Amino acid sequence: MLKLMFTSALAAACVFGLGAGIAAADEAKCLRVVGPEWTAEGQSVDPARIITTGDVLRITSIYQKLAEMDDNYQPQPVLAESWESNQDGTSWTFHLRKGVKFQDGRDFTAKDVVWSFQRLFDPKLDTGAKSILSMIDPSKIVAVDDSTVQFTLKAANAIFPAVLTTKYAAIVPNGSTQDQLQKHPVGTGPFMVDNFTPGPKFVAKRNPYYWGKGEPGADCIEFSGISETVSRVSALTSGQADLLVQLEPSAAATLDKSSGVKVLMAPGGMYLDFAMWVDTPPFNDERVRTAMKLVVDRSAFVNTVMLGIGTPGNDNPVSPLSPDAYQHAAIPQDIEKAKQLLADAGYPNGLKVDLYTSDSLAVMIPAAQVYKQMAAKAGIDVNVIVSPADSYWTEIFLKRPFITSYWGDRPPSEALGIAYLSDSANNETHWKRPAYDALLNKANGTIDPDARRALYQQTEKMLAEQGGVIVPAFATTTAAIRDGCSGFTPNNNAANFDFSTLTCK
């Protein structure tokens, strides 16, 4: 059976024209990629400042990291060729790839790595990287020589190379500032831009200094957005697009039956969630939060919202299909227990809550509507407020006490930390529990893999039972490519794209 994922509905109409700084590029030779969340406002080409998947598309085409995660959650070398740690995992040494140049011709050296990570700890830089990389002591990142970097950590971390695959960890030239990178981004990736101006389309040309043998596979690459599902599907089947990324179930199901098109899948994906502020009434009462979770029929949610294709979630960011999951069976719906918990919390006649959502992800509105119907059975009146997609992540996300959200699949170390550690910049539930932080940090620093897994499972259980996140479902990463194109494989992390080998006839 075809396993599908939810996708973003794009906020801007598709405009096929040249992007800023690439006026000399021959559009006919451009790879045409249609991706999600395409707005003209707030776009970033600085790896430290990533908000939307549109940002990820741009940034992954320009920059590279020391390592990338494969579909088995194992870090694979990119700009680093190898690495090793001391016995207790408090010091890690990375040996860099030699002969790599930035897109402006500068040599890539260890000083660039030191700067790239130290800048992420600048208090003036608004980045979500700080909590993910909190184990790093920025003052103790050392360029041993031009091709060797050593990180001395604040605490032991057994999976540090995996941590460095976070989307924020792309390498920029030594001394680069946020203002410089936003105007003139420079990386080591397969594509480059001379100047960046936000708009409905992004076009990047081939990097002449790219170190990958025989790559990239095209003169230029073009990212744009189509907001409506039928139009997006039509763009691929009519030959207006070469590749569609992050497809919703209906689009992938349609394309799977189309001639001249191939649907591509990865085993991971992303999860949809409902985030409640645990410090704001009525969600500051754990009994209310538990009741809000128990109203969900997770199998029915998958069947209705995801067209019967997907995996029920258990209120934490680790899929029940993962060997690291604290339990594999879905949490059962229990309406009567939900009613009793609400009564015990002082709501014998139920309660009313506002739930904010948008169509920035195609299934967010249907998900909110299905949740509303399920919650009504326990006397919870959910008022669904639909906000504009182009401002949702700046005006609603992190600014309202009950919202729909979604996250790309990640290894447990990052998944359990990115939105749930006390100091996380993206703490969408205001969950701040020192015991949780300590447990996750202990897990990350545990060398023995079995003991580490047990600690991750304890961390997941604490979040699922006490936290403010409802995770009803997971889905796989899905893309579709037209015949005549090859060289693209979706990654189980929906925020990880590699277009370096994509080619089209």
C-alpha positions in Angstrom: 0.0 0.0 0.0 1.3 3.5 -0.8 2.3 5.3 2.4 1.8 9.0 2.1 2.6 12.1 4.1 0.9 15.4 4.8 2.3 18.5 2.9 2.1 22.2 3.0 -0.3 24.1 0.9 1.8 26.9 -0.7 0.9 30.4 0.0 1.9 32.0 -3.3 0.8 31.3 -6.9 3.5 29.7 -9.1 5.4 32.2 -11.2 7.7 30.9 -13.8 10.4 33.5 -14.3 14.0 34.2 -13.3 15.0 34.9 -9.7 17.2 37.7 -8.4 20.9 37.5 -9.2 20.5 34.8 -11.9 19.5 36.8 -14.9 22.1 35.1 -17.1 20.8 31.6 -16.3 19.0 29.7 -19.0 15.6 28.9 -17.5 15.0 26.1 -20.0 17.9 24.2 -18.3 16.7 24.8 -14.8 15.5 22.0 -12.6 11.9 23.0 -11.6 11.1 22.1 -8.0 7.7 22.9 -6.5 7.8 23.0 -2.7 5.8 24.1 0.3 5.3 27.3 2.3 6.3 29.7 -0.3 5.7 33.3 0.8 7.5 36.5 -0.2 7.9 37.7 3.4 10.4 36.6 6.0 12.4 34.4 3.7 15.8 33.4 4.9 19.1 32.2 3.3 21.0 32.2 6.5 21.3 28.7 8.0 21.0 30.2 11.5 17.6 31.6 10.7 15.3 28.9 9.4 11.6 29.0 9.9 9.7 27.4 6.9 10.3 24.5 4.6 10.8 27.1 1.9 13.9 28.3 3.8 15.1 24.8 4.1 14.8 24.3 0.3 16.9 27.4 -0.4 19.5 26.7 2.3 20.1 23.0 1.5 20.9 24.0 -2.1 23.5 26.5 -1.1 25.1 25.1 2.0 26.4 21.9 3.5 27.1 20.5 7.0 29.8 18.4 8.5 27.5 15.4 8.3 24.0 14.4 7.2 21.6 11.9 8.6 20.7 8.8 6.6 17.4 7.0 6.7 18.7 4.8 9.6 19.5 7.9 11.6 23.2 7.4 11.2 25.4 10.4 10.5 27.2 10.2 7.2 30.3 12.3 6.3 29.9 15.4 4.1 32.3 18.3 4.8 33.9 16.1 7.5 35.5 12.9 6.3 35.7 11.2 9.7 35.5 11.9 13.5 36.3 10.3 16.8 35.7 11.1 20.5 37.6 10.6 23.7 36.4 7.7 26.0 33.6 9.5 27.8 32.3 11.5 24.8 33.2 15.0 26.2 35.6 15.8 23.3 35.1 15.2 19.6 37.6 15.7 16.8 36.5 16.1 13.2 38.8 15.7 10.2 37.6 17.9 7.4 37.5 17.2 3.7 40.4 18.7 1.8 40.2 20.6 -1.4 36.7 22.1 -0.8 36.1 25.7 -1.8 33.3 28.1 -1.1 31.2 29.4 -4.0 33.3 32.6 -4.0 36.5 30.7 -4.5 37.7 30.8 -0.8 39.2 27.6 0.6 37.1 25.8 3.2 39.1 25.4 6.5 38.6 24.6 10.1 38.3 28.3 10.9 35.0 28.4 9.0 33.7 25.5 11.1 34.7 27.3 14.3 33.0 30.5 13.2 29.8 28.8 11.9 29.1 27.2 15.3 30.3 30.1 17.5 28.0 32.5 15.7 25.0 30.4 16.6 25.6 31.3 20.3 25.6 35.0 19.6 22.8 36.4 21.9 21.8 38.9 19.2 21.2 36.1 16.7 17.6 34.8 16.7 18.1 31.1 16.1 16.6 27.9 17.2 20.0 26.2 17.2 21.0 27.2 20.8 18.9 24.6 22.6 19.8 21.8 20.1 23.5 22.5 20.4 23.4 23.4 24.1 26.0 20.8 25.0 28.7 22.8 23.0 31.0 25.2 24.8 31.5 27.8 22.0 34.7 29.0 23.7 36.2 25.6 23.3 35.8 25.0 19.6 39.3 24.9 18.3 40.9 24.8 14.9 43.7 22.3 15.5 44.9 22.9 12.0 43.4 23.8 8.7 41.6 20.4 8.3 41.0 19.5 12.0 38.4 20.8 14.4 37.9 19.9 18.1 34.8 20.4 20.1 35.0 20.2 23.9 31.5 19.8 25.3 30.0 21.0 28.6 28.7 17.4 29.2 29.3 14.0 27.6 27.4 13.4 24.4 27.6 10.0 22.8 25.8 11.0 19.6 27.3 14.3 18.9 27.9 13.8 15.2 24.2 13.1 14.8 23.4 16.4 16.7 25.5 18.3 14.1 23.1 17.2 11.3 20.6 19.7 12.6 19.3 22.1 9.9 21.0 25.0 11.6 24.5 23.5 11.4 25.4 24.4 7.8 28.9 25.8 7.4 29.4 29.5 6.4 32.6 31.4 5.7 34.7 32.7 8.6 33.5 36.1 9.6 30.1 36.0 7.8 27.4 38.0 9.5 23.6 37.6 9.3 23.3 40.7 7.2 25.9 39.6 4.7 24.5 36.1 4.4 21.0 37.3 3.8 22.1 39.5 1.0 25.0 37.4 -0.5 24.8 33.8 0.8 28.0 31.8 0.4 28.3 28.1 1.1 29.9 25.0 -0.3 26.7 23.4 -1.7 25.9 22.5 -5.3 24.1 25.7 -6.2 24.7 29.4 -5.6 23.2 32.9 -5.9 25.0 36.1 -6.4 22.5 38.2 -4.6 19.3 37.3 -2.8 16.0 39.2 -2.9 12.9 37.6 -1.3 10.1 36.8 -3.8 7.7 34.1 -5.1 10.5 32.2 -6.8 14.1 31.3 -6.0 16.6 30.4 -8.8 20.2 29.3 -8.1 22.9 28.5 -10.6 25.5 25.8 -10.6 28.4 26.2 -8.2 31.6 26.1 -10.4 33.7 25.2 -7.4 31.5 22.3 -6.2 33.7 19.4 -4.9 31.2 16.6 -5.7 32.4 14.6 -8.7 30.2 15.2 -11.7 27.7 17.2 -9.7 25.4 19.1 -9.7 23.4 17.6 -12.5 22.0 20.8 -13.9 23.0 24.4 -14.8 20.4 25.9 -12.3 17.6 25.0 -10.0 14.3 26.8 -9.5 12.1 26.6 -6.5 8.5 27.9 -6.6 5.1 27.3 -5.1 1.6 26.3 -6.1 -1.0 26.8 -3.4 -3.7 24.5 -4.7 -3.4 20.7 -4.8 -5.0 20.1 -8.2 -2.8 22.7 -9.8 0.3 21.3 -8.1 -0.4 17.9 -9.5 -1.2 19.3 -12.9 2.2 21.2 -13.0 4.0 17.9 -12.8 1.8 15.8 -15.1 1.9 18.6 -17.7 5.6 19.0 -17.6 5.7 22.5 -16.0 7.5 21.0 -12.9 10.1 18.3 -12.7 9.8 17.5 -9.0 7.2 18.0 -6.3 8.3 17.7 -2.7 6.3 17.1 0.5 3.1 15.8 -1.0 -0.2 15.5 0.9 -2.0 12.2 0.7 -4.5 13.2 -1.9 -1.8 14.5 -4.3 0.4 11.5 -3.8 -2.5 9.1 -4.3 -3.4 10.8 -7.6 0.1 10.9 -8.9 0.7 7.3 -8.0 -1.9 6.4 -10.6 -0.6 8.8 -13.3 1.6 7.8 -16.2 4.9 9.6 -16.7 5.3 10.2 -13.0 6.9 8.2 -10.1 6.1 8.7 -6.5 9.1 8.5 -4.1 9.0 7.7 -0.4 11.2 7.6 2.6 10.5 5.6 5.8 10.4 8.5 8.2 8.6 11.8 7.6 7.0 14.3 10.0 4.4 14.5 12.7 1.4 16.7 13.1 0.7 18.0 16.6 -1.6 20.2 18.7 0.4 22.3 21.1 -1.0 23.5 24.5 0.7 26.1 26.7 1.2 24.2 30.0 1.4 27.5 32.0 -1.8 29.0 30.7 -5.4 28.1 31.8 -7.0 25.7 31.3 -4.0 23.8 30.0 -1.9 24.5 33.2 -3.9 21.7 34.8 -2.4 18.3 33.9 -5.9 16.7 34.2 -7.1 19.0 31.4 -4.2 18.2 29.2 -4.7 14.5 29.7 -8.4 14.8 28.9 -7.5 16.7 25.7 -5.3 13.8 24.7 -7.7 11.0 25.6 -10.4 12.4 23.3 -8.4 11.4 20.2 -9.2 8.2 18.4 -5.8 7.9 16.8 -6.7 5.2 14.2 -9.8 7.2 13.1 -7.6 10.3 12.9 -5.2 8.5 10.5 -8.2 7.2 8.5 -9.9 10.5 8.1 -7.1 13.1 8.0 -4.5 11.0 6.3 -6.9 9.0 4.1 -6.1 5.8 6.0 -2.4 6.0 5.4 -0.1 6.8 8.3 0.9 5.8 11.8 -0.9 6.9 15.0 1.2 8.9 17.4 1.6 8.7 21.1 2.0 12.4 22.2 5.7 12.6 21.8 8.0 13.1 18.7 9.3 9.5 18.4 7.2 7.3 16.1 5.7 4.2 17.6 7.3 2.4 14.7 10.8 3.3 16.0 12.7 0.9 18.2 13.3 3.8 20.5 9.6 4.3 21.1 8.4 4.0 24.7 5.4 2.0 23.5 4.4 0.7 20.1 0.6 0.4 20.6 -1.4 3.6 20.2 -2.9 5.4 23.2 -6.6 4.4 23.2 -9.4 6.9 23.1 -11.2 7.1 26.5 -14.1 9.6 26.5 -15.4 8.7 29.9 -12.1 9.1 31.6 -11.7 12.4 29.8 -15.0 13.6 31.2 -14.1 12.6 34.7 -10.7 14.3 34.5 -12.4 17.5 33.3 -14.9 17.3 36.2 -12.1 16.7 38.7 -10.4 19.8 37.3 -13.5 21.9 37.8 -15.2 21.6 34.4 -18.1 19.2 35.0 -20.0 20.7 32.1 -17.0 20.7 29.8 -15.0 23.7 28.6 -14.4 25.9 25.5 -11.0 26.4 23.9 -9.7 28.3 20.8 -7.6 26.2 18.4 -5.6 28.1 15.8 -4.7 26.6 12.5 -4.1 27.4 8.8 -3.6 25.7 5.5 0.1 26.3 5.5 0.1 22.5 5.8 -2.6 20.9 3.7 -4.0 18.7 6.5 -3.8 21.2 9.4 -7.4 22.5 8.9 -8.9 19.0 8.4 -6.9 17.9 11.5 -8.3 20.7 13.6 -11.9 20.0 12.4 -11.5 16.2 13.1 -10.1 17.0 16.6 -13.1 19.4 17.2 -15.5 16.5 16.5 -13.7 14.1 18.7 -13.3 16.5 21.6 -17.0 17.4 21.5 -17.8 13.9 22.7 -16.2 14.8 26.1 -17.9 18.2 26.3 -14.9 20.1 24.9 -16.1 22.9 22.6 -13.2 23.6 20.2 -13.5 26.9 18.4 -11.3 26.5 15.3 -9.7 29.7 14.2 -8.2 29.6 10.7 -5.4 32.1 10.2 -3.7 33.1 6.9 -0.9 30.8 5.9 1.5 33.5 4.9 1.6 34.9 8.5 0.9 31.8 10.6 4.5 31.0 11.6 5.2 34.6 12.5 1.9 35.7 14.0 0.4 32.5 15.5 3.2 29.9 16.1 4.6 30.5 19.6 2.1 33.3 20.2 -1.2 31.5 20.9 -1.9 29.0 23.7 -3.4 26.2 21.5 -2.3 25.7 17.9 -1.8 23.1 15.2 1.9 22.5 14.2 4.2 20.0 12.6 7.8 18.9 12.7 10.1 16.9 10.6 11.3 13.5 11.7 14.5 13.6 13.8 16.6 11.2 15.9 15.4 11.1 19.5 18.2 13.4 20.8 17.0 16.3 18.7 13.3 15.4 18.4 12.9 15.4 22.2 14.8 18.6 22.6 14.0 21.0 19.8 10.6 22.0 21.1 10.5 20.6 24.7 13.7 21.6 26.5 13.3 24.4 29.0 15.5 26.8 27.0 14.3 25.8 23.5 13.6 28.8 21.3 10.8 26.8 19.8 9.2 25.7 23.0 5.7 25.7 21.6 4.1 24.2 24.8 6.0 26.3 27.4 7.1 22.9 28.8 9.9 23.7 31.3 10.8 20.8 33.5 14.3 20.5 34.9 13.7 16.8 35.5 12.9 16.3 31.8 15.9 18.3 30.7 18.2 16.3 33.0 16.8 13.0 31.8 17.3 13.9 28.1 20.8 15.2 28.8 21.6 11.9 30.6 20.3 9.9 27.7 22.4 11.9 25.2 25.5 11.4 27.3 25.1 7.6 27.8 27.6 5.6 25.8 25.9 2.2 26.1 23.2 2.1 23.3 20.8 -0.1 25.2 21.0 2.1 28.3 20.6 5.2 26.2 17.5 3.8 24.5 15.9 3.1 27.9 16.6 6.7 29.0 15.0 8.0 25.8 12.0 5.9 26.4 11.6 7.3 29.9 11.9 10.8 28.5 9.2 10.1 25.9 6.9 8.7 28.5 7.3 11.8 30.8 6.5 14.1 27.9 3.5 12.0 26.7 1.9 11.8 30.1 2.7 15.2 31.5 3.5 17.5 28.6 1.4 19.8 26.5 1.7 18.2 23.1 -0.8 16.0 21.4 0.7 13.9 18.6 -2.1 12.1 16.8 -0.1 10.9 13.7 3.1 10.4 11.8 3.6 10.1 8.1 6.3 9.3 5.5 8.2 11.8 3.4 6.8 11.7 -0.1 7.8 13.3 -3.4 6.9 12.8 -7.0 9.2 13.1 -10.0 8.4 13.2 -13.8 9.8 10.6 -16.2 13.1 11.7 -17.6 14.3 13.0 -14.2 16.4 11.0 -11.7 18.9 11.4 -8.9 16.6 12.6 -6.1 15.8 10.5 -3.0 13.5 11.9 -0.2 15.0 11.7 3.2 13.1 10.4 6.3 13.7 13.8 7.8 11.3 16.0 5.9 13.7 19.0 6.4 16.6 17.4 4.6 16.9 17.7 0.9 19.7 16.8 -1.5 19.4 18.2 -5.0 23.1 17.7 -6.0 22.5 14.7 -8.2 19.0 15.6 -9.6 19.0 15.6 -13.4 16.3 15.9 -16.0 16.3 15.2 -19.8 
